[in-house]
Amino acid sequence: MIRVRGVIETQHNHPACVAAALEPDNLTLIRTVATGEGVRAEVDGTRLRSIIATVDDYLMNLAIADEVCNAGMRQRKGQEVNSGSKGMKNL
């Protein structure tokens, strides 16, 4: 039986957010964790077609998670700036 193993490491502005978004995908073939400046996914399996499909899904979900986390953080920063300026107007 052939065993296929690999690692995918990517850098992100908000790695904890991205890893948390991908956590539901941590099934039998892939495990994702946040690292210092990025995300590390370890792939391990014996069925090549399943691994290819899993990695393909993972890469799509990774791109979406990165976009959502970046947008969420931009929105959060915008709300903090707006709430801060509103507070100044009330003084």
Contacts in CASP RR format, 6 or more apart in sequence:
PFRMAT RR
TARGET T0000
AUTHOR 0000-0000-0000
METHOD contacts of the structure
MODEL  1
MIRVRGVIETQHNHPACVAAALEPDNLTLIRTVATGEGVRAEVDGTRLRS
IIATVDDYLMNLAIADEVCNAGMRQRKGQEVNSGSKGMKNL
1 46 0 8 1.000
2 46 0 8 1.000
2 48 0 8 1.000
3 44 0 8 1.000
3 45 0 8 1.000
3 46 0 8 1.000
4 43 0 8 1.000
4 44 0 8 1.000
4 45 0 8 1.000
4 46 0 8 1.000
4 48 0 8 1.000
4 51 0 8 1.000
5 42 0 8 1.000
5 43 0 8 1.000
5 44 0 8 1.000
5 45 0 8 1.000
6 42 0 8 1.000
6 43 0 8 1.000
6 44 0 8 1.000
7 40 0 8 1.000
7 41 0 8 1.000
7 42 0 8 1.000
7 43 0 8 1.000
8 40 0 8 1.000
8 41 0 8 1.000
8 43 0 8 1.000
8 55 0 8 1.000
8 58 0 8 1.000
8 59 0 8 1.000
9 35 0 8 1.000
9 38 0 8 1.000
9 39 0 8 1.000
9 40 0 8 1.000
9 41 0 8 1.000
10 38 0 8 1.000
10 39 0 8 1.000
10 62 0 8 1.000
11 37 0 8 1.000
11 38 0 8 1.000
12 18 0 8 1.000
12 37 0 8 1.000
12 38 0 8 1.000
12 39 0 8 1.000
12 66 0 8 1.000
12 69 0 8 1.000
13 69 0 8 1.000
13 70 0 8 1.000
13 73 0 8 1.000
14 69 0 8 1.000
14 70 0 8 1.000
14 73 0 8 1.000
15 34 0 8 1.000
15 35 0 8 1.000
15 36 0 8 1.000
15 37 0 8 1.000
15 38 0 8 1.000
15 39 0 8 1.000
16 34 0 8 1.000
17 65 0 8 1.000
17 69 0 8 1.000
17 73 0 8 1.000
18 34 0 8 1.000
18 38 0 8 1.000
18 39 0 8 1.000
18 62 0 8 1.000
18 65 0 8 1.000
18 66 0 8 1.000
18 69 0 8 1.000
19 32 0 8 1.000
19 33 0 8 1.000
19 34 0 8 1.000
19 39 0 8 1.000
20 34 0 8 1.000
21 61 0 8 1.000
21 65 0 8 1.000
21 68 0 8 1.000
21 69 0 8 1.000
22 32 0 8 1.000
22 39 0 8 1.000
22 41 0 8 1.000
22 58 0 8 1.000
22 61 0 8 1.000
22 62 0 8 1.000
22 65 0 8 1.000
23 32 0 8 1.000
25 32 0 8 1.000
25 57 0 8 1.000
25 58 0 8 1.000
25 61 0 8 1.000
26 32 0 8 1.000
28 45 0 8 1.000
29 43 0 8 1.000
29 44 0 8 1.000
29 45 0 8 1.000
29 50 0 8 1.000
29 51 0 8 1.000
29 54 0 8 1.000
30 41 0 8 1.000
30 42 0 8 1.000
30 43 0 8 1.000
30 44 0 8 1.000
30 54 0 8 1.000
30 55 0 8 1.000
30 58 0 8 1.000
31 41 0 8 1.000
31 42 0 8 1.000
31 44 0 8 1.000
32 39 0 8 1.000
32 40 0 8 1.000
32 41 0 8 1.000
32 42 0 8 1.000
32 58 0 8 1.000
33 39 0 8 1.000
33 40 0 8 1.000
34 40 0 8 1.000
39 62 0 8 1.000
41 58 0 8 1.000
41 62 0 8 1.000
43 51 0 8 1.000
43 54 0 8 1.000
43 55 0 8 1.000
45 51 0 8 1.000
END
